[in-house]
Amino acid sequence: MSVESVSAQGFARESLTVLDRITESARESVARAAELIAACVRADGVVHAFGTGHSQAIVLELAGRAGGLVPTNRLSIADLVLYGGDDPSVLDDPLLERESGVAARIYDLAAPRPQDLFVVISNSGVNNVIVEMALHAKEQGHRVLAVTSLTHTRAVPAGHPSGRKLADLADVVLDNAAPRGDALLELPGGGSVCALSTLTGVMLVQMTVAEASRLLLAAGERPPVYVSANVPGGFEGNLELEKRYAGRIRRTAS
């Protein structure tokens, strides 16, 4: 890659090329992912989304936002403090996501029902808490949808004692097409700049929500969708929709 490619226009050009490619290549996987979400909603289930680090951006894209589905729940390592009563200092540990048992505790705090779906998001797909969450959800009988980079995950060793990775455990995998290490533009002399996985992850997730909504409409059901709280009546209308899932979805500012 030339020096001239490391620029605003260079990133726009390269990232748009990838986005154009995945909107075609991911059609089948998006359709299968949408079936999982639509089936969950029709069964009165909740979609639990979990990720760590910058993957939390995709979790926020799916759970509890305007234009998104109401029966969605954000899971986070911070739940250990917010809902589990742990001292906030536990979150200071930079290696917490590698500790065994963390995902199982987060799962238990969410108290999911059998019909609930788990969406687990990780660019690398190898950190212990990510694999443990997918593995635990599968053991409890849930379907698992993964958003990950197959290029990255195939290029790095597994971090979980089982030797398994997120993509190995998912019922459906949405490949975000990010390169190994996530950054898109190569720098002269080595290294890269400008991460891609958030852009492509958002595209895949929103494509899936759109397709799931189409499936619900085709079945004669109106998708339970959030309206922006910043339009008249939006906040009140959202509260009414949330009543159906009282105690099962969390809406906190954290």
C-alpha positions as CSV (number, residue, x, y, z in Angstrom):
1,M,0.0,0.0,0.0
2,S,1.4,3.4,-1.0
3,V,1.9,6.4,1.4
4,E,-0.9,8.2,-0.5
5,S,-3.3,5.5,0.6
6,V,-2.9,6.4,4.3
7,S,-5.4,9.2,4.2
8,A,-9.0,10.1,4.8
9,Q,-9.9,9.2,1.2
10,G,-7.7,6.1,1.3
11,F,-9.6,4.8,4.3
12,A,-13.0,5.7,2.8
13,R,-12.1,4.0,-0.4
14,E,-10.8,0.8,1.1
15,S,-13.5,0.4,3.8
16,L,-16.3,1.1,1.3
17,T,-14.8,-1.7,-0.9
18,V,-15.0,-4.1,2.0
19,L,-18.6,-3.0,2.8
20,D,-19.7,-3.5,-0.7
21,R,-18.1,-6.9,-0.7
22,I,-19.7,-8.2,2.5
23,T,-23.2,-6.9,1.6
24,E,-23.1,-9.5,-1.2
25,S,-21.0,-12.3,0.4
26,A,-22.9,-12.2,3.7
27,R,-26.3,-12.6,2.2
28,E,-26.7,-16.2,3.2
29,S,-25.3,-15.8,6.7
30,V,-27.4,-12.7,7.3
31,A,-30.5,-14.5,6.3
32,R,-29.7,-17.4,8.7
33,A,-28.9,-14.9,11.5
34,A,-32.2,-13.1,10.8
35,E,-34.1,-16.3,11.2
36,L,-32.6,-16.8,14.6
37,I,-33.6,-13.4,15.7
38,A,-37.1,-13.5,14.3
39,A,-37.6,-16.9,15.9
40,C,-36.5,-15.6,19.2
41,V,-38.8,-12.6,19.1
42,R,-41.8,-14.7,18.0
43,A,-41.1,-17.1,20.9
44,D,-41.2,-14.1,23.3
45,G,-37.5,-14.4,23.7
46,V,-34.8,-11.8,24.4
47,V,-31.7,-11.3,22.3
48,H,-28.7,-11.0,24.7
49,A,-25.7,-9.3,23.2
50,F,-22.2,-9.6,24.7
51,G,-18.8,-8.3,23.8
52,T,-15.7,-6.8,25.4
53,G,-13.4,-3.9,24.5
54,H,-14.4,-2.2,21.3
55,S,-16.8,-5.0,20.5
56,Q,-19.1,-3.3,22.9
57,A,-19.8,-0.7,20.2
58,I,-21.6,-3.5,18.2
59,V,-23.4,-4.6,21.4
60,L,-24.8,-1.0,21.7
61,E,-25.8,-1.1,18.1
62,L,-28.0,-4.1,18.7
63,A,-29.3,-3.6,22.2
64,G,-31.6,-0.8,23.3
65,R,-31.2,1.8,20.6
66,A,-33.7,3.8,18.5
67,G,-34.8,1.8,15.4
68,G,-33.7,-1.4,17.1
69,L,-35.7,-4.3,18.6
70,V,-37.0,-3.9,22.1
71,P,-36.4,-7.4,23.4
72,T,-32.6,-6.9,23.4
73,N,-30.3,-7.0,26.4
74,R,-26.8,-5.7,26.8
75,L,-24.4,-8.0,28.7
76,S,-21.1,-6.7,30.0
77,I,-18.3,-7.5,32.4
78,A,-19.4,-4.5,34.3
79,D,-22.5,-6.5,35.2
80,L,-20.4,-8.1,37.9
81,V,-20.5,-4.7,39.7
82,L,-23.8,-3.3,38.5
83,Y,-25.9,-6.4,39.3
84,G,-23.5,-8.8,41.0
85,G,-22.4,-6.6,43.9
86,D,-18.7,-6.9,43.3
87,D,-16.5,-4.0,44.3
88,P,-15.8,-1.7,41.3
89,S,-12.1,-2.3,41.7
90,V,-12.5,-5.7,40.1
91,L,-12.9,-3.9,36.8
92,D,-9.4,-2.5,37.1
93,D,-7.9,-5.9,36.3
94,P,-6.9,-5.7,32.6
95,L,-6.9,-9.5,32.4
96,L,-10.3,-10.0,33.9
97,E,-11.7,-11.2,30.5
98,R,-9.3,-14.0,30.6
99,E,-10.4,-15.4,33.9
100,S,-12.4,-18.6,34.1
101,G,-16.0,-18.3,35.5
102,V,-16.6,-14.7,34.6
103,A,-18.9,-15.4,31.7
104,A,-21.0,-18.0,33.7
105,R,-21.5,-15.3,36.4
106,I,-22.6,-12.7,33.8
107,Y,-25.0,-15.3,32.3
108,D,-26.5,-16.2,35.7
109,L,-27.0,-12.5,36.5
110,A,-29.0,-12.1,33.3
111,A,-31.3,-15.1,34.2
112,P,-32.1,-15.9,30.5
113,R,-35.0,-18.0,29.5
114,P,-34.6,-21.1,27.2
115,Q,-36.0,-19.3,24.1
116,D,-33.5,-16.5,24.4
117,L,-30.8,-16.0,21.8
118,F,-27.1,-15.0,22.5
119,V,-25.2,-12.8,20.1
120,V,-21.5,-12.9,21.0
121,I,-19.2,-10.3,19.4
122,S,-15.5,-10.5,19.2
123,N,-13.1,-9.5,16.4
124,S,-10.5,-12.1,17.4
125,G,-13.0,-14.6,18.8
126,V,-10.4,-16.2,21.1
127,N,-10.5,-14.5,24.5
128,N,-11.5,-16.7,27.4
129,V,-14.6,-14.8,28.5
130,I,-15.9,-14.7,24.9
131,V,-15.5,-18.4,24.2
132,E,-16.8,-19.2,27.7
133,M,-20.0,-17.2,27.1
134,A,-20.7,-18.9,23.8
135,L,-19.9,-22.3,25.3
136,H,-22.0,-21.8,28.4
137,A,-24.9,-20.5,26.3
138,K,-24.8,-23.6,24.1
139,E,-24.6,-25.9,27.1
140,Q,-27.7,-24.3,28.4
141,G,-29.5,-24.9,25.2
142,H,-29.4,-21.4,23.6
143,R,-28.7,-20.7,20.0
144,V,-25.6,-18.5,19.5
145,L,-24.9,-16.0,16.8
146,A,-21.3,-14.8,16.4
147,V,-19.9,-11.6,14.9
148,T,-16.2,-12.1,14.4
149,S,-13.3,-11.8,11.9
150,L,-12.6,-15.2,10.4
151,T,-9.4,-13.9,8.9
152,H,-8.1,-12.9,12.4
153,T,-9.4,-15.8,14.3
154,R,-7.9,-18.3,11.9
155,A,-4.5,-16.5,12.2
156,V,-4.2,-16.6,16.0
157,P,-4.1,-19.4,18.6
158,A,-7.1,-20.2,20.8
159,G,-7.1,-18.6,24.3
160,H,-9.6,-21.0,25.9
161,P,-8.4,-24.2,27.5
162,S,-10.8,-26.2,25.3
163,G,-8.9,-25.0,22.2
164,R,-12.1,-23.8,20.7
165,K,-12.9,-20.3,19.3
166,L,-16.1,-18.3,19.1
167,A,-16.6,-19.3,15.4
168,D,-16.4,-23.0,16.4
169,L,-19.4,-22.7,18.8
170,A,-21.8,-20.5,16.9
171,D,-24.9,-21.7,15.0
172,V,-24.4,-18.8,12.6
173,V,-21.2,-16.7,12.0
174,L,-21.3,-13.2,10.6
175,D,-17.8,-12.5,9.3
176,N,-16.9,-8.8,9.6
177,A,-14.1,-9.2,7.1
178,A,-11.6,-7.3,9.2
179,P,-8.0,-8.1,8.6
180,R,-5.7,-9.7,11.2
181,G,-5.2,-7.0,13.9
182,D,-8.3,-5.1,12.6
183,A,-6.5,-2.1,11.2
184,L,-7.0,-1.6,7.5
185,L,-4.3,0.8,6.2
186,E,-0.7,-0.5,6.2
187,L,1.9,2.0,7.3
188,P,5.4,2.3,5.6
189,G,7.9,0.2,7.6
190,G,5.2,-1.9,9.3
191,G,2.1,-1.6,11.3
192,S,-1.4,-0.5,10.3
193,V,-3.9,2.2,11.2
194,C,-7.7,2.7,11.2
195,A,-9.8,-0.3,12.5
196,L,-12.5,-1.7,10.3
197,S,-14.5,-4.1,12.5
198,T,-16.9,-1.5,13.9
199,L,-18.0,-0.3,10.5
200,T,-18.5,-3.8,9.1
201,G,-20.0,-5.1,12.3
202,V,-22.6,-2.3,12.3
203,M,-23.5,-3.1,8.7
204,L,-23.9,-6.8,9.4
205,V,-26.0,-6.3,12.5
206,Q,-28.3,-3.7,10.9
207,M,-28.7,-5.9,7.8
208,T,-29.7,-8.7,10.1
209,V,-32.2,-6.6,12.1
210,A,-33.8,-5.4,8.9
211,E,-34.1,-8.9,7.5
212,A,-35.5,-10.2,10.9
213,S,-38.1,-7.4,10.8
214,R,-39.0,-8.4,7.2
215,L,-39.6,-12.0,8.4
216,L,-41.8,-10.8,11.3
217,L,-43.8,-8.6,9.0
218,A,-44.2,-11.5,6.5
219,A,-45.6,-13.6,9.4
220,G,-48.1,-10.9,10.2
221,E,-46.3,-9.6,13.3
222,R,-45.2,-6.1,13.9
223,P,-41.6,-5.9,15.0
224,P,-41.4,-4.4,18.6
225,V,-39.1,-1.5,17.7
226,Y,-37.8,1.4,19.7
227,V,-38.7,5.0,18.7
228,S,-36.2,7.7,19.5
229,A,-36.8,9.1,23.0
230,N,-36.0,12.5,21.5
231,V,-39.2,12.7,19.5
232,P,-42.6,13.5,21.0
233,G,-44.1,10.4,22.7
234,G,-41.1,8.3,22.0
235,F,-40.0,7.8,25.6
236,E,-43.5,7.0,26.8
237,G,-44.1,4.6,23.9
238,N,-40.9,2.8,24.5
239,L,-41.8,2.3,28.2
240,E,-45.1,0.7,27.2
241,L,-43.3,-1.7,24.8
242,E,-40.8,-2.6,27.5
243,K,-43.5,-3.7,29.9
244,R,-43.8,-7.0,27.9
245,Y,-40.2,-7.8,28.9
246,A,-40.2,-6.4,32.4
247,G,-37.3,-7.8,34.5
248,R,-35.7,-9.4,31.4
249,I,-34.0,-6.4,29.7
250,R,-31.8,-3.8,31.3
251,R,-31.7,-0.2,30.4
252,T,-28.9,1.6,32.3
253,A,-26.8,4.6,31.5
254,S,-23.6,2.7,32.1
